[in-house]
Amino acid sequence: MATTVAGSRDALPSRLYVICDVDALSRVSWEPLAFVDACLSAGATFFQIRAKTLEAGAFAALTRRILARVSGVATVIVNDRVDVALVTGASGVHVGQDDLPPGAAREQLGPTALVGVSTHTEQQLAVALVAPVSYVAIGPVFATTTKDTGYDARGLSMVERAREAAGSRMPIVAIGGVTPERAAAVLRAGADAVAVIGGLVGPDPGACVARYLDQLS
């Protein structure tokens, strides 16, 4: 699908940002394509493929299969690996504080790619807001065991501060411990979307997606 460069708060494909974490899925015996299918059937339209332990070739092969499955229906970006995004035609990349700088990712992927960056502190947020990115992620908002960021929960107040700092020019994505019950409050605090890993990795991801979408509508 076509992507949109940041410039307004509605630059993201959806308020629900599904992170397909290959390692988290393998721990509960979910095959990534089956997981994507389940989320897609329930209305998910924005995915990040995260595969920290896969080599580039396997990561690219998986991404191609997912892209073929969601073609024309959903937007897919990859975590960290600009090379995988380039060779597969994914819509963009999400980078962390220890990954390739977002400016370098933008340089390689071009002006229309989605480029997101993780932030955990106000200093990191300030740097991200002047970088050539499509959105800024802030977290962990609440305590989570799915992804170890090395940072304590930031709370809704950090989302509020991120919104104030970003104004209307940059979408803010909240991540970390955002349950369906907390999703509406996160939006009220100023987030434009919530990114979810563990909240979807259960026996029925489709039902979980439906609950999130209901609270985010």
C-alpha positions as a printed NumPy array, in Angstrom:
array([[  0.   ,   0.   ,   0.   ],
       [  1.035,   3.595,  -0.455],
       [  2.547,   5.245,   2.58 ],
       [  2.348,   8.766,   3.896],
       [  5.214,  10.846,   5.183],
       [  4.622,  12.53 ,   8.515],
       [  3.221,  16.008,   8.512],
       [ -0.067,  15.442,  10.272],
       [ -1.448,  13.277,  13.051],
       [ -3.426,  11.144,  10.584],
       [ -0.306,   9.949,   8.745],
       [ -0.556,   6.383,  10.118],
       [ -2.557,   3.624,   8.412],
       [ -4.454,   2.66 ,  11.581],
       [ -4.84 ,   3.362,  15.295],
       [ -3.943,  -0.29 ,  15.946],
       [ -0.336,  -1.136,  15.143],
       [  0.169,  -4.911,  15.248],
       [  3.707,  -6.073,  15.959],
       [  4.258,  -9.568,  14.62 ],
       [  7.158, -10.607,  16.85 ],
       [  8.47 , -13.912,  15.537],
       [ 10.176, -14.841,  18.796],
       [  7.138, -14.047,  20.949],
       [  4.925, -16.022,  18.58 ],
       [  7.217, -19.047,  18.605],
       [  6.995, -19.238,  22.392],
       [  3.262, -19.905,  22.111],
       [  3.5  , -21.985,  18.92 ],
       [  1.954, -19.415,  16.565],
       [  3.22 , -19.45 ,  12.98 ],
       [  3.707, -15.83 ,  11.806],
       [  1.564, -16.144,   8.678],
       [ -1.287, -17.735,  10.611],
       [ -1.057, -14.949,  13.183],
       [ -1.148, -12.279,  10.465],
       [ -4.117, -14.012,   8.837],
       [ -6.022, -14.031,  12.127],
       [ -5.333, -10.341,  12.765],
       [ -6.077,  -9.391,   9.176],
       [ -9.422, -11.187,   9.2  ],
       [-10.449,  -9.139,  12.253],
       [ -9.631,  -5.823,  10.582],
       [ -5.958,  -5.114,  11.337],
       [ -4.34 ,  -3.033,   8.585],
       [ -0.95 ,  -1.987,   9.994],
       [  1.794,  -4.512,  10.803],
       [  5.416,  -4.474,  11.87 ],
       [  7.423,  -7.653,  11.368],
       [  9.94 ,  -8.096,  14.182],
       [ 12.429, -10.947,  13.956],
       [ 15.502, -10.261,  16.056],
       [ 16.879, -13.803,  15.792],
       [ 16.312, -14.443,  12.08 ],
       [ 19.105, -14.022,   9.587],
       [ 18.515, -11.548,   6.764],
       [ 17.594, -14.196,   4.182],
       [ 14.991, -15.865,   6.375],
       [ 13.632, -12.504,   7.515],
       [ 13.283, -11.367,   3.887],
       [ 11.577, -14.619,   2.873],
       [  9.061, -14.303,   5.712],
       [  8.415, -10.65 ,   4.899],
       [  7.761, -11.474,   1.235],
       [  5.232, -14.126,   2.223],
       [  3.428, -11.733,   4.54 ],
       [  3.455,  -8.949,   1.95 ],
       [  1.926, -11.294,  -0.607],
       [ -0.763, -12.287,   1.893],
       [ -1.787,  -8.716,   2.776],
       [ -1.264,  -7.092,  -0.635],
       [ -3.665,  -4.223,  -1.208],
       [ -5.201,  -4.604,   2.254],
       [ -2.582,  -3.717,   4.885],
       [  0.646,  -1.77 ,   5.356],
       [  3.726,  -3.734,   6.454],
       [  6.995,  -2.392,   7.769],
       [  9.944,  -4.26 ,   9.264],
       [ 11.815,  -3.817,  12.507],
       [ 15.391,  -2.582,  12.321],
       [ 16.418,  -4.123,   8.984],
       [ 16.524,  -1.467,   6.27 ],
       [ 18.13 ,  -4.035,   3.95 ],
       [ 15.114,  -6.325,   4.331],
       [ 12.723,  -3.45 ,   3.68 ],
       [ 14.632,  -2.568,   0.519],
       [ 14.79 ,  -6.055,  -0.983],
       [ 11.197,  -6.976,  -0.146],
       [  9.425,  -3.724,  -0.971],
       [  8.033,  -3.334,   2.544],
       [  6.521,   0.079,   3.245],
       [  9.23 ,   1.101,   5.663],
       [ 11.153,   0.387,   8.833],
       [ 11.032,   0.935,  12.571],
       [ 14.33 ,   1.557,  14.362],
       [ 15.343,   1.638,  18.006],
       [ 17.853,   3.744,  19.846],
       [ 20.653,   1.263,  19.146],
       [ 19.768,   0.602,  15.507],
       [ 20.581,   2.49 ,  12.32 ],
       [ 19.827,   6.206,  12.851],
       [ 16.446,   7.182,  11.41 ],
       [ 18.071,   9.76 ,   9.132],
       [ 20.195,   7.057,   7.52 ],
       [ 17.128,   4.818,   7.162],
       [ 15.251,   7.654,   5.468],
       [ 18.175,   8.283,   3.138],
       [ 18.168,   4.658,   1.992],
       [ 14.405,   4.147,   1.796],
       [ 13.361,   7.444,   0.258],
       [ 10.854,  10.172,   1.087],
       [  7.645,   8.136,   0.946],
       [  8.682,   5.271,   3.233],
       [  7.292,   4.962,   6.738],
       [ 10.182,   5.427,   9.161],
       [  9.465,   5.142,  12.874],
       [ 11.735,   5.432,  15.88 ],
       [ 11.447,   4.237,  19.483],
       [ 11.939,   6.717,  22.318],
       [ 11.919,   6.227,  26.072],
       [ 12.982,   9.585,  27.52 ],
       [ 12.229,  13.227,  26.898],
       [ 15.731,  13.749,  25.521],
       [ 15.29 ,  10.921,  23.006],
       [ 11.869,  12.299,  22.123],
       [ 13.303,  15.769,  21.445],
       [ 15.914,  14.314,  19.091],
       [ 13.325,  12.171,  17.294],
       [ 10.959,  15.063,  16.726],
       [ 13.503,  16.856,  14.537],
       [ 14.553,  13.694,  12.668],
       [ 13.123,  12.777,   9.223],
       [ 10.685,  10.233,  10.652],
       [  7.044,   9.41 ,   9.963],
       [  6.103,   8.772,  13.597],
       [  7.622,   8.562,  17.055],
       [  6.936,   5.665,  19.419],
       [  7.027,   6.231,  23.17 ],
       [  7.216,   3.549,  25.813],
       [  6.904,   1.409,  27.677],
       [  3.779,   3.269,  28.748],
       [  2.843,   0.524,  31.22 ],
       [  4.824,  -2.383,  32.635],
       [  5.371,  -5.186,  30.141],
       [  7.333,  -8.418,  30.004],
       [  7.018,  -8.931,  26.243],
       [  9.833,  -6.611,  25.221],
       [ 12.699,  -5.619,  27.517],
       [ 13.515,  -1.988,  26.737],
       [ 15.647,  -1.443,  29.819],
       [ 13.323,   1.356,  30.918],
       [ 10.647,   1.508,  33.61 ],
       [  7.041,   2.241,  32.694],
       [  6.689,   5.834,  31.494],
       [  3.009,   6.286,  32.279],
       [  0.316,   8.293,  30.56 ],
       [  2.034,  11.509,  31.605],
       [  4.863,  10.734,  29.195],
       [  2.354,  10.288,  26.384],
       [  0.87 ,  13.67 ,  27.309],
       [  4.296,  15.316,  27.251],
       [  5.087,  13.684,  23.916],
       [  1.855,  15.019,  22.46 ],
       [  2.577,  18.506,  23.736],
       [  6.1  ,  18.441,  22.304],
       [  4.998,  17.029,  18.943],
       [  2.028,  19.331,  18.478],
       [  0.066,  18.447,  15.36 ],
       [  3.056,  17.733,  13.131],
       [  4.004,  14.212,  14.216],
       [  2.029,  11.041,  15.011],
       [  2.739,   9.504,  18.408],
       [  2.552,   5.726,  18.899],
       [  2.231,   4.357,  22.438],
       [  3.668,   0.931,  23.216],
       [  4.083,  -1.253,  26.265],
       [  1.375,  -2.883,  28.334],
       [ -1.487,  -1.227,  26.454],
       [ -4.455,  -3.538,  26.998],
       [ -7.828,  -3.03 ,  25.303],
       [ -9.092,  -1.588,  28.594],
       [ -6.303,   1.001,  28.611],
       [ -6.386,   1.844,  24.898],
       [ -8.967,   4.63 ,  25.012],
       [ -7.146,   6.37 ,  27.876],
       [ -3.912,   6.218,  25.895],
       [ -5.607,   7.95 ,  22.969],
       [ -7.048,  10.577,  25.296],
       [ -3.536,  11.219,  26.6  ],
       [ -2.511,  12.142,  23.071],
       [ -1.4  ,   9.004,  21.255],
       [ -2.504,   8.532,  17.658],
       [ -2.029,   4.753,  17.694],
       [ -1.143,   1.915,  20.041],
       [  1.408,  -0.745,  19.182],
       [  0.704,  -4.183,  20.605],
       [  2.729,  -7.387,  20.91 ],
       [  1.751,  -9.454,  23.938],
       [ -1.849,  -8.29 ,  23.985],
       [ -2.45 , -10.175,  20.739],
       [ -0.34 , -13.287,  21.296],
       [ -2.958, -15.617,  22.709],
       [ -5.31 , -18.367,  21.61 ],
       [ -7.475, -15.99 ,  19.539],
       [ -5.575, -12.998,  18.089],
       [ -8.532, -12.071,  15.899],
       [-10.806, -11.611,  18.906],
       [ -8.107,  -9.516,  20.575],
       [ -7.785,  -7.317,  17.483],
       [-11.552,  -6.81 ,  17.486],
       [-11.482,  -5.689,  21.13 ],
       [ -8.688,  -3.197,  20.473],
       [-10.383,  -1.802,  17.386],
       [-13.612,  -1.367,  19.316],
       [-11.845,   0.651,  22.018],
       [ -9.828,   2.661,  19.481],
       [-12.748,   3.632,  17.253]])
